[in-house]
Structure formats: C-alpha cells, structure tokens
C-alpha cells in the first residue's frame, strides 16, 4: 500500500485496515496477511514494556521497534508514532526525531493533537516532504491532562472542537486521521467533513478504516478490556496451554524423542 491509496480507498469506499506491531516475528506474520498498514505505536510502552501509560515511550524505544518491524513487513505501509513531547520541544529537534523514525524504516509518522502549534509543526513537516497522519479524540499522550481514559466529544462544545481540529489537521496536510474513543455519530460527522480518510479505534463503524492493538485483538492481554476491543483468538490461553504441555512432556520424558535428537 502506498500513501495515495489511502485517499483512493476513501473515494472508492473501501475500508482501511490497520494493526499495531512492535517486533520482527509479528511483522513477518503481518507481511503475509491482507492488512493494509502497520502502526508502530507508542502503545509499545504498555503492550511490550509493561508501563501504565504511553507517556514513558522514548525516541530510542520507537526507533528500535520501528527498525524491527520494518525488517519484517513487505507490502504494508508503515507508520511510526512520534512519542510524548516529540513535537513539543523545538522545531529543529522535532525534525531530527522525525528524521530518525523515517531512517529507521517508517514511511510516515503519526502525531497526536490538533492544537495550533501542532498544526503548524505538521504543516512544516509536510512541506518538507514528510507524510503525517493526525490523531484526535482520546490522545493517550495527554492522558493526565484528560483525567484518564475517557470517551471524548460527548458534549456539544467538545464535539465542535474535535471537528475543527480535524479540519485544521487536514488543512495542515495530514494524509489521514486517527479518531480514538469518540461517539459514533461524531466520528461519522468528522469523516464526512473531510476529504482525507479517518481510521477509528473506539469510534464506531462509520470511519474509513479501523485500527486495533496487536496484543488486544489476539487476546494476549486479558486484564485490559476496553469496550471497543474484539478478541479474534484467545491467544493467552493458547500460549499457556502450549507452555504447560511442554512442561508436562519434559517431566514425563515424552520430549525430546528420537525425532528431536541427533
């Protein structure tokens, strides 16, 4: 998938599929699937490193995981998150951060927020040739400011603000927009107001595409159960069964057998 395919899919009313990915073995599996695009999200701080928020994601962390995923995927479009405060220090430093992610193998970067400063930064990056995808609604990097993982845009004032942010991000040059944890009708209104495609997570079925976290949709983490997650397999149970079967076979001397010996 190439960057121009995002808008084409919206125009042709073909839904876009996105999945997060953080390591080489997982990327190799994704490479054999029909997934359109891959996000190396700063959610890696939580899903892989065990932190409680994405605020702890660092540039070093994002570069390392982007490099790993880039080695594994083939046809998919690869997006990497600019981590917490990655675009809020200085413009020259932001450019260096983005440069590092692109050199690590990303085809584009995702930047959270829709305030004026963020839009100015995105506009600068786009004019410099950097593909940028925006992110509004529940922006996990602002979780302490938002007061927790709550649905955004529930009242008229918040809804109007999010619609305006979406329009501003499109004007700044974003090629697509992630909408997280907003009411379905609001996500639909935003989607209809934009020429660029929207990718929803917890935003209903009327966005132009969907994104889920790898560990969530595979059922690898069962202590985190947001309403918007669908578990397509019970991965934790499958892995536990495999591990316990291995232990049992070792104890019963049924592994290794002649088949596994030299």
Kinemage of the C-alpha trace (Angstrom):
@kinemage 1
@onewidth
@group {chain A} dominant
@subgroup {mainchain}
@vectorlist {calphas} color= white
{ca unk a 1} P 0.000 0.000 0.000
{ca unk a 2} L 1.238 3.481 -0.901
{ca unk a 3} L 0.263 6.841 0.524
{ca unk a 4} L -2.031 7.714 -2.402
{ca unk a 5} L -4.008 4.522 -1.739
{ca unk a 6} L -5.397 5.985 1.489
{ca unk a 7} L -7.431 8.665 -0.276
{ca unk a 8} L -8.289 6.301 -3.129
{ca unk a 9} L -9.766 3.803 -0.702
{ca unk a 10} L -11.909 6.519 0.882
{ca unk a 11} L -13.129 7.661 -2.527
{ca unk a 12} L -13.931 4.074 -3.517
{ca unk a 13} L -15.499 3.374 -0.101
{ca unk a 14} L -13.032 0.579 0.630
{ca unk a 15} L -12.338 0.232 4.340
{ca unk a 16} L -8.737 0.579 5.511
{ca unk a 17} L -7.309 -1.985 7.940
{ca unk a 18} L -4.515 -1.038 10.330
{ca unk a 19} L -2.838 -3.030 13.100
{ca unk a 20} L -0.136 -2.115 15.584
{ca unk a 21} L 3.059 -4.131 15.505
{ca unk a 22} L 6.218 -3.921 17.574
{ca unk a 23} L 8.629 -6.752 16.695
{ca unk a 24} L 10.131 -8.678 13.787
{ca unk a 25} L 8.368 -12.064 14.224
{ca unk a 26} L 4.962 -10.372 14.436
{ca unk a 27} L 5.809 -8.201 11.427
{ca unk a 28} L 6.638 -11.305 9.390
{ca unk a 29} L 3.164 -12.661 10.149
{ca unk a 30} L 1.538 -9.338 9.251
{ca unk a 31} L 3.517 -9.343 5.998
{ca unk a 32} L 1.675 -12.487 4.884
{ca unk a 33} L -1.745 -11.035 5.748
{ca unk a 34} L -4.103 -8.700 3.904
{ca unk a 35} L -3.583 -5.872 6.420
{ca unk a 36} L -3.223 -2.506 4.655
{ca unk a 37} L -0.978 -0.622 7.051
{ca unk a 38} L 1.025 -1.084 10.227
{ca unk a 39} L 1.460 1.298 13.138
{ca unk a 40} L 4.467 1.081 15.416
{ca unk a 41} L 2.539 2.806 18.169
{ca unk a 42} L 3.873 4.353 21.337
{ca unk a 43} L 1.470 1.855 22.900
{ca unk a 44} L 4.560 -0.374 22.766
{ca unk a 45} L 5.453 1.161 26.130
{ca unk a 46} L 2.378 -0.504 27.624
{ca unk a 47} L 1.892 -3.612 25.468
{ca unk a 48} L 5.531 -4.723 25.389
{ca unk a 49} L 7.404 -2.897 28.139
{ca unk a 50} L 4.747 -3.098 30.843
{ca unk a 51} L 4.343 0.609 31.572
{ca unk a 52} L 0.994 2.039 32.662
{ca unk a 53} L 0.827 4.798 30.024
{ca unk a 54} L 2.339 5.696 26.650
{ca unk a 55} L 3.995 8.756 28.185
{ca unk a 56} L 7.025 6.604 29.003
{ca unk a 57} L 7.739 5.803 25.343
{ca unk a 58} L 11.055 7.297 24.237
{ca unk a 59} L 12.593 8.074 20.868
{ca unk a 60} L 15.116 5.276 21.418
{ca unk a 61} L 12.262 2.855 22.061
{ca unk a 62} L 10.340 3.964 18.964
{ca unk a 63} L 13.411 3.776 16.732
{ca unk a 64} L 14.321 0.278 17.937
{ca unk a 65} L 10.835 -1.146 17.389
{ca unk a 66} L 10.378 0.652 14.062
{ca unk a 67} L 13.603 -0.910 12.801
{ca unk a 68} L 12.457 -4.366 13.891
{ca unk a 69} L 9.053 -4.084 12.223
{ca unk a 70} L 10.485 -2.554 9.052
{ca unk a 71} L 12.643 -5.656 8.573
{ca unk a 72} L 9.594 -7.898 8.612
{ca unk a 73} L 6.836 -6.208 6.635
{ca unk a 74} L 6.670 -6.196 2.844
{ca unk a 75} L 3.698 -4.574 1.122
{ca unk a 76} L 2.180 -2.772 4.093
{ca unk a 77} L 2.503 0.972 4.679
{ca unk a 78} L 4.490 1.585 7.878
{ca unk a 79} L 3.663 4.417 10.280
{ca unk a 80} L 5.585 5.226 13.451
{ca unk a 81} L 4.408 7.270 16.430
{ca unk a 82} L 6.217 10.407 17.475
{ca unk a 83} L 6.344 9.840 21.254
{ca unk a 84} L 5.378 12.124 24.132
{ca unk a 85} L 6.689 15.697 23.640
{ca unk a 86} L 8.410 14.560 20.457
{ca unk a 87} L 6.990 17.581 18.632
{ca unk a 88} L 6.667 19.997 21.567
{ca unk a 89} L 10.286 20.951 22.249
{ca unk a 90} L 11.699 22.831 19.269
{ca unk a 91} L 11.133 22.569 15.545
{ca unk a 92} L 14.749 21.566 14.774
{ca unk a 93} L 14.569 18.812 17.391
{ca unk a 94} L 11.206 17.653 16.032
{ca unk a 95} L 12.736 17.411 12.566
{ca unk a 96} L 15.571 15.275 13.963
{ca unk a 97} L 13.073 12.999 15.728
{ca unk a 98} L 11.054 12.537 12.546
{ca unk a 99} L 14.201 12.002 10.506
{ca unk a 100} L 15.262 9.233 12.889
{ca unk a 101} L 11.937 7.406 12.534
{ca unk a 102} L 11.977 7.635 8.740
{ca unk a 103} L 15.571 6.419 8.629
{ca unk a 104} L 14.507 3.535 10.875
{ca unk a 105} L 12.124 2.418 8.133
{ca unk a 106} L 8.849 4.269 8.698
{ca unk a 107} L 7.011 5.602 5.659
{ca unk a 108} L 5.139 8.193 7.729
{ca unk a 109} L 4.797 9.496 11.277
{ca unk a 110} L 1.734 9.872 13.483
{ca unk a 111} L 1.422 12.957 15.664
{ca unk a 112} L -1.168 13.373 18.423
{ca unk a 113} L -3.199 16.528 18.967
{ca unk a 114} L -4.881 19.220 16.919
{ca unk a 115} L -3.885 22.472 18.622
{ca unk a 116} L -2.466 25.409 16.681
{ca unk a 117} L 1.178 24.659 17.467
{ca unk a 118} L 0.797 21.021 16.432
{ca unk a 119} L -0.841 22.022 13.151
{ca unk a 120} L 1.985 24.464 12.414
{ca unk a 121} L 4.552 21.741 13.067
{ca unk a 122} L 2.696 19.277 10.853
{ca unk a 123} L 2.443 21.853 8.073
{ca unk a 124} L 6.197 22.406 8.232
{ca unk a 125} L 6.914 18.677 8.118
{ca unk a 126} L 4.523 18.059 5.229
{ca unk a 127} L 6.068 20.923 3.256
{ca unk a 128} L 9.438 19.292 3.900
{ca unk a 129} L 8.172 16.050 2.356
{ca unk a 130} L 7.186 14.094 5.464
{ca unk a 131} L 3.880 12.161 5.325
{ca unk a 132} L 1.969 12.781 8.566
{ca unk a 133} L -1.147 11.138 9.982
{ca unk a 134} L -3.016 13.027 12.699
{ca unk a 135} L -4.655 11.721 15.879
{ca unk a 136} L -7.553 13.324 17.778
{ca unk a 137} L -10.132 12.351 20.369
{ca unk a 138} L -8.604 10.373 23.190
{ca unk a 139} L -4.913 11.155 22.801
{ca unk a 140} L -3.075 8.836 25.223
{ca unk a 141} L -0.032 11.100 25.478
{ca unk a 142} L -2.339 13.663 27.152
{ca unk a 143} L -3.912 11.135 29.491
{ca unk a 144} L -3.025 13.040 32.662
{ca unk a 145} L -4.468 16.244 31.232
{ca unk a 146} L -7.630 14.445 30.105
{ca unk a 147} L -8.109 12.859 33.521
{ca unk a 148} L -7.998 9.246 32.378
{ca unk a 149} L -9.059 7.018 29.503
{ca unk a 150} L -12.450 8.590 28.834
{ca unk a 151} L -14.641 8.979 25.766
{ca unk a 152} L -14.075 12.411 24.227
{ca unk a 153} L -16.509 14.703 22.416
{ca unk a 154} L -19.584 13.774 24.432
{ca unk a 155} L -20.932 17.325 24.701
{ca unk a 156} L -21.555 19.922 22.002
{ca unk a 157} L -18.556 22.079 22.862
{ca unk a 158} L -16.130 19.158 22.788
{ca unk a 159} L -17.651 17.825 19.577
{ca unk a 160} L -17.309 21.151 17.787
{ca unk a 161} L -13.704 21.433 18.977
{ca unk a 162} L -12.843 17.988 17.598
{ca unk a 163} L -14.484 18.736 14.252
{ca unk a 164} L -12.460 21.942 13.993
{ca unk a 165} L -9.266 20.116 14.936
{ca unk a 166} L -9.931 17.568 12.201
{ca unk a 167} L -10.403 20.310 9.621
{ca unk a 168} L -7.266 22.100 10.813
{ca unk a 169} L -5.198 18.916 10.599
{ca unk a 170} L -6.441 18.265 7.081
{ca unk a 171} L -5.542 21.841 6.137
{ca unk a 172} L -2.100 21.336 7.681
{ca unk a 173} L -1.506 18.489 5.246
{ca unk a 174} L -2.269 15.260 7.111
{ca unk a 175} L -2.964 12.417 4.676
{ca unk a 176} L -5.198 10.591 7.177
{ca unk a 177} L -6.566 10.962 10.695
{ca unk a 178} L -6.891 8.563 13.626
{ca unk a 179} L -10.016 9.164 15.728
{ca unk a 180} L -9.940 7.481 19.127
{ca unk a 181} L -12.749 6.921 21.628
{ca unk a 182} L -15.419 9.335 20.456
{ca unk a 183} L -19.166 8.755 19.963
{ca unk a 184} L -20.019 7.006 16.705
{ca unk a 185} L -22.141 9.868 15.371
{ca unk a 186} L -19.357 12.382 15.960
{ca unk a 187} L -16.815 10.156 14.229
{ca unk a 188} L -19.197 9.878 11.289
{ca unk a 189} L -19.637 13.655 11.149
{ca unk a 190} L -15.874 14.178 11.175
{ca unk a 191} L -15.393 11.530 8.489
{ca unk a 192} L -17.994 13.136 6.245
{ca unk a 193} L -16.453 16.586 6.689
{ca unk a 194} L -13.011 15.503 5.485
{ca unk a 195} L -11.527 14.572 2.133
{ca unk a 196} L -8.806 12.553 3.870
{ca unk a 197} L -9.639 9.137 5.361
{ca unk a 198} L -10.291 8.538 9.048
{ca unk a 199} L -9.078 5.496 10.979
{ca unk a 200} L -11.178 4.711 14.021
{ca unk a 201} L -10.437 2.987 17.299
{ca unk a 202} L -13.403 3.042 19.609
{ca unk a 203} L -15.139 5.384 17.163
{ca unk a 204} L -17.804 3.155 15.633
{ca unk a 205} L -18.150 1.672 12.171
{ca unk a 206} L -18.598 4.814 10.086
{ca unk a 207} L -14.947 5.815 9.860
{ca unk a 208} L -12.970 4.996 6.723
{ca unk a 209} L -10.970 2.309 8.500
{ca unk a 210} L -10.146 0.650 11.795
{ca unk a 211} L -7.055 0.077 13.924
{ca unk a 212} L -6.542 -2.317 16.827
{ca unk a 213} L -3.602 -3.134 19.068
{ca unk a 214} L -1.938 -6.461 18.177
{ca unk a 215} L -1.940 -7.791 21.737
{ca unk a 216} L -5.588 -6.836 22.276
{ca unk a 217} L -7.074 -8.414 19.154
{ca unk a 218} L -5.055 -11.614 19.664
{ca unk a 219} L -6.184 -11.934 23.273
{ca unk a 220} L -2.669 -11.821 24.674
{ca unk a 221} L -3.562 -9.348 27.418
{ca unk a 222} L -6.777 -10.205 29.231
{ca unk a 223} L -6.509 -7.729 32.104
{ca unk a 224} L -7.257 -4.815 29.753
{ca unk a 225} L -10.797 -4.934 28.392
{ca unk a 226} L -11.901 -1.704 26.700
{ca unk a 227} L -15.330 -1.838 25.097
{ca unk a 228} L -14.007 -1.286 21.579
{ca unk a 229} L -11.678 -4.317 21.552
{ca unk a 230} L -12.688 -7.536 19.820
{ca unk a 231} L -10.546 -10.576 20.598
{ca unk a 232} L -10.279 -12.726 17.477
{ca unk a 233} L -8.497 -15.541 19.319
{ca unk a 234} L -7.789 -16.295 22.970
{ca unk a 235} L -4.048 -16.051 22.499
{ca unk a 236} L -3.151 -16.130 26.184
{ca unk a 237} L -4.990 -19.424 26.675
{ca unk a 238} L -3.359 -20.950 23.589
{ca unk a 239} L 0.123 -19.980 24.767
{ca unk a 240} L -0.492 -21.146 28.333
{ca unk a 241} L -1.688 -24.500 27.041
{ca unk a 242} L 1.421 -24.864 24.865
{ca unk a 243} L 3.736 -23.980 27.762
{ca unk a 244} L 2.055 -26.359 30.184
{ca unk a 245} L 2.042 -29.156 27.601
{ca unk a 246} L 5.779 -28.622 27.117
{ca unk a 247} L 6.389 -28.821 30.878
{ca unk a 248} L 4.301 -31.989 31.111
{ca unk a 249} L 6.156 -33.682 28.257
{ca unk a 250} L 9.548 -32.786 29.740
{ca unk a 251} L 8.531 -34.224 33.099
{ca unk a 252} L 7.076 -37.365 31.525
{ca unk a 253} L 10.141 -37.871 29.288
{ca unk a 254} L 7.978 -37.703 26.155
{ca unk a 255} L 10.092 -34.793 24.890
{ca unk a 256} L 12.594 -34.899 23.353
{ca unk a 257} L 12.076 -38.099 21.372
{ca unk a 258} L 14.288 -39.680 18.734
{ca unk a 259} L 12.708 -37.301 16.228
{ca unk a 260} L 14.227 -34.340 18.061
{ca unk a 261} L 17.624 -35.890 18.796
{ca unk a 262} L 20.868 -36.197 16.822
